[in-house]
Amino acid sequence: MKKGFYLLSFIFVCYNIILFILSKFFELPLILFIPLLVYSIMLIGYYFKSKKGNDNYTDISDQQPVSINNFEKKKTDIEVSKFTFDDIAGLEEIKEDFDDIIDYLNDDKKYTAMDAKVPRGVILHGPPGTGKTILAKAIAGEAKATFIYASGSEFVEKYVGVGAKRVRTLFEKAKKESPSIIFVDEIDALGSKRNSESNNEKDQTLNQLLVELDGFNNSNNVIVIAATNRLDLLDEALLRPGRFDRKIYVGNPNFNTRLKILEVHTKNKPLDKDVSLSDIANKTHGFSGAQLANIANEAALKAIRDKSKKIIQGNFEFAIEKIAAGLEIKNPTISKIEKKTVAYHEAGHAIAAKILDIDKIQKVSIIPRDKALGYVIKFPIEDKYLYTKNELYNRIIILLAGRASEEVFIGEISSGASSDLKEATNITYEIICSYGMSKELENVFVDEQLFKYFAEPIKKEATELSKELYARALILIKNNKSLIEYIANYLLKHETIDSKMLDTIFDQFNHKAQAN
């Protein structure tokens, strides 16, 4: 249509030029100018039609057509899973929770005879990298069921009807391949809460998913497993009974599970006899299963770069530091005053952590990495799940001690404490809003919906608590000035202090070290 219009425009432009030239030499009849009037009317009409159309729909006549079949033709989203529970370290309680589903997919007749219904939908939720995808594959492997993978973002399109069609295609495919498991990764991209700003395409897609979930019956032999990092974002309609009946939290592994994961990922690697996986597991509190696998791989790569035939403990230490703090920046352009500021900042963190005795320090460094100019690598003395108010206060003091050290020794504060302040603020608001430890709102839980009603007293208490704990951090720094100066100067000279050297230095000043 556009090409024809452009050709017609070209012809009329040429016609206009010819008329203009002839009119200079001859008196032309009026009838010859009628085509110009018609063309002008057509041009104005086309302009307003195009403008109106652009306000209401997207003109896709000159774009590549949307291919729904691309989703249908994908071969990589269907597989017979080779994973089993033997390939997954830990998660024993979660594995047991899937026993009935696996048994049902292997033999559904006994469930039909007892008129028993297993959950048709399961949501795995928790932080990223904890093994939700491989767990779903292992369930399919144990059940000898077809594994069908789909990402929630694959269903999100700007053209109405495309997402809903893809949902129907997915479930039709699953029924043909039954017994099967549909795994929808990042389901929050597809099933997030609806509001006034939701668009028709997204609502239609979510509604189609709800229809498919409601259309299940015991003869389908199809189970849907979905994964998300944010369960709180999902639409309530998805979570009601009959759809996703079972919600299972998959968190970061504890010490025993970390040890098992490391054993799995190092079983085919040549380890030096001095390597202690128990020590590595102890130093990786808070790491996900994916990060632990990465540590084992990075340690192996470091050994290869060092032309070593075996992986030594130091390779694992290197890998932990790389993953925790980022890549080392070679030949950094940092001024002397900045380096001095970083040294006193990290010394403040280290001494506060050491004195308050919450975490064990592994290393203090002022070698710049892509995540920070300096850092303190520390880990809990033991896996801990509950914290007292005083312990939470001490964590905030440790976070604020870096800035307090800058103020005492440099004379002014810098922007280097931004990540510390962010974490300290989060803990402060958790103390007040989530843990019922507020002085003004004692034993009250305040969520996002209630926050607007308590905003002023919460902000006031958060500010007062931050000031109080920063004052305590300043006292701690001032009471241990000689110790901090020694550590900062050591860092400026050697750039790094390991745990043994820190213990040695601390023992020399231990009789003087004090928190208050």
N, C-alpha and C positions, 0 to 999 in steps of 0.2 A: 504493500500500500504506500509506504513512504517513498520507495524508488519511483513509482508512477507519478507521485505528486511532484517530486524533484524534476522529473523529465518534462512535465507539463509547465512547471515554472520556468525552466530553461527556454522552452519554445516561446512563451509569452514575453520573456525578457528580450529575446532576439526580435520578435514582432514589434515590440515597443521601440527598440533602437531604429528599426527600419522606418517606422512611422515618423519618428522624430526627425530623421534625416530628410525624408521626403517633404515634411511640412515646411522645411526651410526654403524649398524651391517651388512647391506647388500648393494650391489651395485644395485640401483633401475633403471629401464628403464626410459628414458626421457619422455615418453608419460604420465607417472603418474603426471608430473608437469604441464601439459597443463591446467587442471582446475584452478590451481593457477593463471596462466596468464590471463585466461578468467575472473576470479573473480576480479583481479586487474584492468582490463580495465573497467569492470562494475562499480567498486567503483569510479574510476576517473570520468567516465561519469555521474554518479549520483551526485557527488559533484558539478560539473560545472552546471548541470541542476538545482540543488537546488539553487545555488548561483544566477544564472540568474533569476530564478523565484522569488526569494525574492526581487530582485531589481525592479520588475514590478507589483507584486500583493501580497496581503496578503493571505497566505495559511490558509484557515479556515476549512480544512478538520478535524482537531482535536478540533475545537472550537464548542460551542453550536450554532446551526443554528439561523440566524436572523429571528425573528418571526414578520412578518408584521401583522399577525392575532391578535397578542397581542393588537395592537392598535384598531383593529376592535371589539374585544371582551370586551373591557372595558365597564363596566356598569355605572361607576360613572361619565362619562363625558356627559351623557344625563340626563336631569331632567326637570320636569315641575316646573318652578320657583314659589316659594311662596312669593317672595319679590314684593313689589309695591313701588310707589313713597312715600307712607305714611311712609315707613320704613327708608326713607332717609331725614335727616335734611338738609335744605338749598339747594343749587344748583338749585334754581328756574329757572334761565335763561337757564341752561343746560337741565333741564327737558322739558322746552318749545321747545327747539330745536329738541326734539325727538317726538313731538306731531304728525307730519305728518307721520313719520315712523310707530308709534304705530297705527295710524288710518289706514294706508295702510295695515298693517298685519291683522287688524280686518275686514276691508272691502276694498278689492282691486278693486272692480267693478267700483266704481265712479272714481277712478284714471285712469282705463283703458278707460272709456267712455270719459274722458277729454284728453286722450293721454298724461297724466302727469306721470313723472317718479320721484320716490323718490330716494334718494341716496342708492346705493347698498352696499356701504362700508363707515364706520365711524371710525375714529381713535381718541381715547381718549388719550391725552398725558399730562404729568405733573409729579410732584414728587411722590415717592412711598407713599402708605398709604392714598391717598386722596379719595378713594372710587370708583375707576374705575370699579373694578370687580362687586361690589354690585350694582353699577349703571346699568351695563349691565344686571344683573339678574332682576333688577326692571323693566327695559324696556321690557324684555321677559314676566315678570309677568303682566304688564299692557296690553301687546298685546296678552296675553294668547297664547304665542308661545313657542315651545320647545326650551330649552336653551342647547346648545351644547358647552362644554368647551374644549379648547385645549391649551396647552402651546407651545410657539414657539420652545422651546428646544426639544420637542418630535419629531420634524420633522428632526432634525439634526443628521445624521448618517454618518459613514465612508464608508458604502457600497453603491455604486452608484445605484440609482433607488429606494431605500427604502423610502427616504423622499418624493419623487414625488408620490409614491404609496399611502403613508399615506395621502397626500393632496387630492388625488382623492377619497379615501375612506371616508374622512371627509365630502366632499361636496356631495357625493352620499348619505351618511347617512342623511345629512341636507335636501336634496330634498325629501327623503322618509318621513321625520318627519315634513315637512312643514305644516303650517307656522312655521318657525324656525329662531333662531338667533344663528349664529356661533360666539363664543367669543374666539379670539386668544390672549392670554396673552403673554406679552414679545415678541411681534412680531419682535423686532429688532434682536432676535436670529435667526430668519428665513429670514427676509427681509432686512438685513443690506446692505449697498452700496457694489456693486461688484467692484473688482479691479483686478490687475494682479495676486494677490496672492490667489484669490478665487479658490476653488476646484470644480470639475465637479459635485459632489453630491449636494453641496449647490446651485450651479447655476441651476441645473435641478429642484431642489425642489422649488426655487423661481420662475422659469419659469412656473412650473405647477400651482403655486398659481395664477400667472398672467393670465394663460389660463382659470382657473376656474372663476376668477373674470370677465373676458371678456365674458365668456359663459353664464352669467346671462341674464335672460329676465324677463319680468313682470309676467310671469306665474309661476316662481319658488317659489315666496313667501319666499325667504331666504335673510336675511340681515346679513352682516359680520361686527362685531364690533371688533376692535383690540385695544390693550392697549400697551403703551410704556412709559418709563421714558425719552427716548432720541429720539425725533422726528428727530433730525438732523442726526441720524445714518441711517435712512431708505433710501432705494434705490429710486431714482427719479421715476423709472417706476411704483412703487407702488402708488405714490402720484398723478399721473396724473389724470385728469378728467375721469370719467367712471369706476374708480376702487375705490379708497378711496376719494370720493368727499368732504366729510365733515371732518374737523379736529377741535376737540373741546378740549380746554385746561381745565384741572381739577386741580386747584391749591389748596394750603392750605387755610382753611376757614378763613374768617374775623371774627370780634368780634361777630356779630349777629349770624353767622352760628355756631361758636364755642359754643355759649350759647345754641342754639337749639340742637346741637349734644350731649352736656352734659345732657340736659333735657331728650333726648331719652334714653341715656345709664344709667340714674339714676332713671327713672320713676318707676321701680320695686324695688328700693333699699330703705331701711329705713334711711332717712337722718335726722340728728338732726336739730332742728328748726333754729339753728344759722348758718347753712351751706349757703354760698352765692355762687351760681353757676355763678353769674355775676362777682364776684371777681376772681373765678377760670378761667373763660373765659378771663378775662383781663390779667391774669398772664401766659397765654399759647399762646401768640402770636408766630406764626410760627410753631405751632404744627399741625400735620396732624389729620384727622378724626380718623385714627387707633390709634394714640397716645392718643387722648382724650378718646377713648373707653378704652384704657389700663389704663389711670389714674383713671377712675371710678371703674374699676375692682380692681386695686391695692389698692385703698382707702378702698374698701369693705374687701379685704383680710387683710389689716392692722387692721381694726376694729375687725375682727374675732380673730386675734392673740392677740389683747388687751382685748379679752373677753367682748367686748362692744356689746350692742344690737342695737346701732345706729351708723351711720357713721358721724363723726364730721369733722369740717373744717380742723383740724390738720391732719387727715388721708389723705385729698386731698393734703395738703402741702407736706406731706411725699411722696406721689405718684409722684407729680410734680418733686421733688428733685431727686427721684430715677430714673425717666425716663430722666431727663435733665443731671444729673451728673453721673449716674451709681450706682452700689451697693457699700455700705460702706464697706471698708476693716477693718475687726476686727483685733486688736492687730498688727498694722503695724510696720515694722522694719525700722524706719526712724530716722536718726541721728539728734542731736540738731541743727547743722548748717543748715541741709536741711530744718528742720521745720522752722527755723528762716528765711531762704531764701524764703520759700513759703509764710510765713506770710507777709513779706515786698512786695513780688510780688503781692499778692492779694490785699493788702492795696493800692498799687499803682493803680491797676485797678479800685478799688472802688472809690477812691478819684477823679481820672480823670473823671470817669463816672458821679460822683455827681457834680463836678464843671462845666463840659461841658454841663450838664443837657440834655442829649439825652434820656437816659433810666432811669426807676425807678428800684432801686436795691431792690431785695427781701431778699437776704441773701448773706453773705460773710462767707466762711468756709475754714479751713485748715485741715478738716477731710478727709483723703485720700479715694478716691473712685476709681472704676476700670477705670474711664476715665481720672482722674487727681489727683494730690496730693492736690490740692486746687482749689477753684472755686468761681466765683461770679455769682449768678443767678439774672438776670435782664430782664426786659421786656419793650417794648416801652410805652411811656406815652399814645399813641394812635396809632391805625392802620395807617401806613404811607406807601405810594406807590411811592412818589417822594422825592429825596434828592438833596439838593444843593451841590455845590462843597465844601463849608465850612463844611457842615454836614458830608460829606464823609471824609474830612480831620480829623475832630474831632473823627470819629469812628476809624481811623487808630491810632490817638494819644492815645486813650483809650487802644487799643490793645498793643501798644508799651510801655505804662506806667508801666506795670509789670516789663519788663526788665530794664527800666530806673530806677525804684525803687531799683532793685537789684544792679545796678551799683553805685548808690548814697550811699546806706546804707550797703551793703555787701562788696563793693569794687571790685567785679568782677561779670560777667554775667554767667548764667547757661544754661543748655539745656532745662530748663522748659518752655521756651517761644516758642517752636517749633510750636505748634498749633496757637498761636497768630501771629507768623510771617507768617505762611501759609495764614491765613485769611487776614492779612494786605497786603500781596503781591497780593492776588487776587483782593482786592479792588483797589489797586494801578494800576494794569493793566486794570481794568475795567474803571477807571477814564481816562486813557490815550487812550485805544483802543475802548471802547464801548460807552462811554458817551460824546465823543467829547470835553473833558475838558483839553486836552493836551496843553501845552504852545507851543510846537514845531509843533504839528499836530492838530491845532485848528479846531474843527468842522469836523473832519475826523473819520470815523468808520473803524477800521482795524480788519478783521476777520482772521481766520487761513490761508486762502489762500494768503491774502495780507501781513501777518506778515513778511514773508521773505524779502519783499521789504523795510520794515520800521524797521527791527529788531534792528539795531544799535542805531538810535535815540530814539526808545522806551525804550531799555535797559538803555541807558544813562539817560533819563528823569526819569525812574522808580527808578534808584539808587539815583539820586539827590533829588527826592521827598521824598524817604524813609529817607534819611539823614536829610532833613529839618524838617520832622515831628517828627523824633526821638529827634532832638535837642529841639523842642518845648515841647516834653514830658519830657525831662530832666529839662527844665526850670520850668514846672508845678510842678514836684516832689520837686525840690529844694526850690521853693517858699512856699511849704506847708509841710516842714520837720517835724515840731512839731506835726501836725495833723496826718501825716502818722505814725510817731513813736508811737503815742498814740494808733492808731487803730491796728498796728502790735503787740504791747505789749498786747492789749486786746485779740487779736486772740491767742497769745501764751498762755494766761492764760485760756481763755474760749472756744477757738477753733471755735466759731461761733458768728456772729453778725447778728441780724435780722434787718429789715428795721426801726423799731421804735428806737432801740438802736443806729443805725447808724445816724438817724436824730437827736437824743439827743446829740451825740458826735459832730456831725457836727455843730449844733447850738452853741456849746460852743466855737468853733474855727471859726465860720462863718465870723467874721469880719476880720480874717486873710487870709481866703481861697481866692486864686487868681490863674487864669490860666496863666498869663504872668508876 
